[in-house]
Protein backbone atom coordinates (compact mmCIF):
# COMPACT_ATOMS: atom_id res chain seq x y z
CA UNK A 1 0.00 0.00 0.00
CA UNK A 2 1.33 3.41 -0.96
CA UNK A 3 1.83 5.90 1.82
CA UNK A 4 -0.23 9.08 1.66
CA UNK A 5 2.00 12.10 1.17
CA UNK A 6 1.40 15.62 2.50
CA UNK A 7 -0.46 16.88 -0.59
CA UNK A 8 -2.61 13.76 -0.57
CA UNK A 9 -3.49 14.33 3.07
CA UNK A 10 -4.38 17.93 2.20
CA UNK A 11 -6.69 16.67 -0.56
CA UNK A 12 -8.40 14.30 1.89
CA UNK A 13 -8.86 17.05 4.46
CA UNK A 14 -10.24 19.42 1.83
CA UNK A 15 -12.68 16.76 0.63
CA UNK A 16 -13.94 16.31 4.20
CA UNK A 17 -14.35 20.08 4.62
CA UNK A 18 -16.29 20.31 1.34
CA UNK A 19 -18.63 17.47 2.35
CA UNK A 20 -19.24 19.02 5.79
CA UNK A 21 -19.79 22.54 4.41
CA UNK A 22 -22.02 21.30 1.58
CA UNK A 23 -24.23 19.25 3.88
CA UNK A 24 -24.40 22.00 6.55
CA UNK A 25 -25.43 24.66 4.04
CA UNK A 26 -28.00 22.35 2.45
CA UNK A 27 -29.49 21.57 5.88
CA UNK A 28 -29.66 25.31 6.59
CA UNK A 29 -31.38 25.99 3.22
CA UNK A 30 -33.90 23.21 3.79
CA UNK A 31 -34.60 24.68 7.24
CA UNK A 32 -35.51 28.10 5.82
CA UNK A 33 -39.00 26.90 5.01
CA UNK A 34 -38.73 27.48 1.26
CA UNK A 35 -40.99 25.40 -0.93
CA UNK A 36 -39.52 23.91 -4.09
CA UNK A 37 -39.38 26.58 -6.76
CA UNK A 38 -39.56 29.43 -4.23
CA UNK A 39 -37.01 32.20 -4.71
CA UNK A 40 -35.61 34.44 -2.00
CA UNK A 41 -33.40 37.45 -2.90
CA UNK A 42 -30.05 37.54 -1.08
CA UNK A 43 -27.91 40.32 -2.57
CA UNK A 44 -27.78 41.79 -6.06
CA UNK A 45 -28.16 39.03 -8.64
CA UNK A 46 -27.80 36.28 -5.99
CA UNK A 47 -31.04 34.54 -5.01
CA UNK A 48 -31.80 31.31 -3.21
CA UNK A 49 -34.13 29.18 -5.31
CA UNK A 50 -34.87 25.72 -3.92
CA UNK A 51 -34.67 23.07 -6.65
CA UNK A 52 -34.88 19.28 -6.63
CA UNK A 53 -32.13 18.29 -9.06
CA UNK A 54 -32.55 14.72 -10.28
CA UNK A 55 -29.73 15.16 -12.82
CA UNK A 56 -26.00 15.71 -12.38
CA UNK A 57 -24.14 18.99 -11.84
CA UNK A 58 -26.18 22.06 -12.76
CA UNK A 59 -29.20 19.85 -13.57
CA UNK A 60 -27.75 18.23 -16.69
CA UNK A 61 -29.05 14.78 -17.66
CA UNK A 62 -32.12 14.77 -15.45
CA UNK A 63 -33.25 11.34 -14.33
CA UNK A 64 -36.42 10.33 -12.57
CA UNK A 65 -36.35 6.60 -12.06
CA UNK A 66 -35.06 4.77 -9.02
CA UNK A 67 -32.51 2.86 -11.11
CA UNK A 68 -31.10 6.14 -12.43
CA UNK A 69 -30.97 7.53 -8.88
CA UNK A 70 -28.88 4.66 -7.55
CA UNK A 71 -26.83 4.56 -10.74
CA UNK A 72 -25.88 8.21 -10.19
CA UNK A 73 -25.09 7.50 -6.52
CA UNK A 74 -22.83 4.61 -7.56
CA UNK A 75 -21.20 6.67 -10.32
CA UNK A 76 -20.51 9.57 -7.92
CA UNK A 77 -18.99 7.27 -5.33
CA UNK A 78 -16.84 5.47 -7.92
CA UNK A 79 -15.55 8.83 -9.18
CA UNK A 80 -14.85 9.94 -5.61
CA UNK A 81 -13.06 6.67 -4.84
CA UNK A 82 -10.85 6.99 -7.93
CA UNK A 83 -10.05 10.62 -7.12
CA UNK A 84 -9.25 9.71 -3.52
CA UNK A 85 -6.99 6.90 -4.75
CA UNK A 86 -5.11 9.28 -7.06
CA UNK A 87 -4.99 12.00 -4.38
CA UNK A 88 -2.86 9.93 -2.01
CA UNK A 89 0.08 10.51 -4.35
CA UNK A 90 -0.67 14.11 -5.30
CA UNK A 91 2.56 16.07 -5.32
CA UNK A 92 1.48 19.54 -6.41
CA UNK A 93 -0.76 22.07 -4.70
CA UNK A 94 -3.19 22.59 -7.58
CA UNK A 95 -3.44 18.86 -8.07
CA UNK A 96 -4.30 18.30 -4.39
CA UNK A 97 -6.78 21.19 -4.48
CA UNK A 98 -8.51 19.76 -7.55
CA UNK A 99 -8.69 16.23 -6.19
CA UNK A 100 -10.02 17.37 -2.81
CA UNK A 101 -12.69 19.64 -4.29
CA UNK A 102 -13.92 17.08 -6.83
CA UNK A 103 -14.03 14.20 -4.32
CA UNK A 104 -15.80 16.31 -1.70
CA UNK A 105 -18.35 17.62 -4.20
CA UNK A 106 -19.08 14.16 -5.60
CA UNK A 107 -19.60 12.73 -2.12
CA UNK A 108 -21.76 15.69 -1.04
CA UNK A 109 -24.14 15.26 -3.97
CA UNK A 110 -24.14 11.45 -3.59
CA UNK A 111 -25.28 11.86 0.02
CA UNK A 112 -28.25 13.98 -1.12
CA UNK A 113 -29.18 11.57 -3.87
CA UNK A 114 -29.05 8.59 -1.47
CA UNK A 115 -31.06 10.45 1.21
CA UNK A 116 -33.66 12.21 -0.92
CA UNK A 117 -33.51 10.78 -4.43
CA UNK A 118 -32.41 14.18 -5.72
CA UNK A 119 -29.79 16.85 -5.01
CA UNK A 120 -30.58 20.06 -3.13
CA UNK A 121 -29.73 22.99 -5.42
CA UNK A 122 -30.30 26.58 -4.33
CA UNK A 123 -27.65 29.05 -5.55
CA UNK A 124 -29.35 31.07 -8.27
CA UNK A 125 -27.49 33.74 -10.25
CA UNK A 126 -29.72 33.63 -13.33
CA UNK A 127 -30.25 37.38 -13.08
CA UNK A 128 -26.69 37.86 -14.35
CA UNK A 129 -28.13 36.89 -17.70
CA UNK A 130 -25.65 34.25 -18.80
CA UNK A 131 -25.84 31.40 -16.26
CA UNK A 132 -29.29 29.76 -16.28
CA UNK A 133 -28.61 26.95 -13.79
CA UNK A 134 -29.31 26.65 -10.08
CA UNK A 135 -26.50 24.87 -8.27
CA UNK A 136 -25.01 24.15 -4.83
CA UNK A 137 -21.74 24.13 -2.88
CA UNK A 138 -20.80 20.63 -4.13
CA UNK A 139 -21.33 21.63 -7.77
CA UNK A 140 -19.15 24.70 -7.21
CA UNK A 141 -16.42 22.57 -5.62
CA UNK A 142 -16.47 20.12 -8.54
CA UNK A 143 -16.25 22.93 -11.08
CA UNK A 144 -13.39 24.70 -9.29
CA UNK A 145 -11.64 21.34 -8.80
CA UNK A 146 -11.78 20.56 -12.52
CA UNK A 147 -10.42 24.04 -13.30
CA UNK A 148 -7.59 23.49 -10.80
CA UNK A 149 -6.66 20.16 -12.44
CA UNK A 150 -6.75 21.74 -15.90
CA UNK A 151 -4.52 24.59 -14.74
CA UNK A 152 -2.17 22.10 -13.11
CA UNK A 153 -2.01 20.15 -16.36
CA UNK A 154 -1.29 23.29 -18.38
CA UNK A 155 1.44 24.36 -15.96
CA UNK A 156 3.09 20.95 -16.24
CA UNK A 157 2.96 21.03 -20.05
CA UNK A 158 4.49 24.50 -20.32
CA UNK A 159 7.23 23.59 -17.82
CA UNK A 160 8.29 20.56 -19.88
Residue pairs with C-beta under 8 A, 6 or more apart in sequence:
2 88
2 89
3 88
4 12
4 88
5 88
5 89
5 90
5 91
7 87
7 90
7 91
7 92
7 93
7 95
7 96
8 87
8 88
8 89
8 90
8 96
10 90
10 96
10 100
11 84
11 87
11 90
11 95
11 96
11 97
11 99
11 100
11 103
12 84
12 87
12 88
12 100
13 100
14 96
14 97
14 100
14 101
14 104
15 80
15 84
15 87
15 99
15 100
15 101
15 103
15 104
15 107
16 104
17 104
18 100
18 101
18 103
18 104
18 105
18 107
18 108
18 137
18 138
18 141
19 104
19 107
19 108
19 111
21 137
22 104
22 105
22 108
22 109
22 136
22 137
22 138
22 141
23 108
23 111
25 136
25 137
26 108
26 112
26 120
26 122
26 136
26 137
29 48
29 50
29 120
29 122
30 50
30 120
32 40
32 48
34 40
34 48
34 50
34 122
35 50
36 50
36 51
36 52
37 49
37 50
37 51
38 49
38 50
39 47
39 48
39 49
39 124
40 47
40 48
40 49
41 47
42 48
44 127
45 125
45 126
45 127
45 128
46 123
46 124
46 125
47 124
47 125
47 126
47 127
48 122
48 123
48 124
49 121
49 122
49 124
49 134
50 120
50 121
50 122
51 59
51 120
51 121
51 122
51 134
52 116
52 118
52 119
52 120
52 121
53 59
53 62
53 118
53 119
53 120
53 121
53 134
54 62
54 63
54 64
54 68
54 69
54 117
54 118
54 119
55 61
55 62
55 63
56 72
56 109
57 109
57 135
57 139
57 142
57 143
58 133
58 134
58 135
58 139
59 121
59 133
59 134
63 69
63 71
63 72
66 117
69 113
69 117
69 118
72 110
72 113
73 110
73 113
73 114
76 106
76 107
76 109
76 110
76 113
77 106
77 107
77 110
79 102
79 106
80 102
80 103
80 106
80 107
80 110
83 99
83 102
83 103
83 106
84 99
84 103
86 99
87 96
87 99
87 100
87 103
90 96
90 99
92 152
92 156
94 148
94 149
94 151
94 152
94 155
95 148
95 149
95 152
97 145
97 148
98 145
98 146
98 147
98 148
98 149
98 152
99 145
99 149
100 145
101 141
101 142
101 144
101 145
101 148
102 141
102 142
102 145
102 146
102 149
104 138
104 141
105 137
105 138
105 139
105 140
105 141
105 142
105 145
106 138
106 142
107 138
108 136
108 137
108 138
108 141
109 119
109 136
109 138
109 139
112 118
112 119
112 120
112 138
113 119
119 136
119 138
120 136
121 134
121 135
121 136
121 139
122 134
122 136
123 134
123 135
123 136
123 137
123 140
124 134
125 131
126 132
126 133
126 134
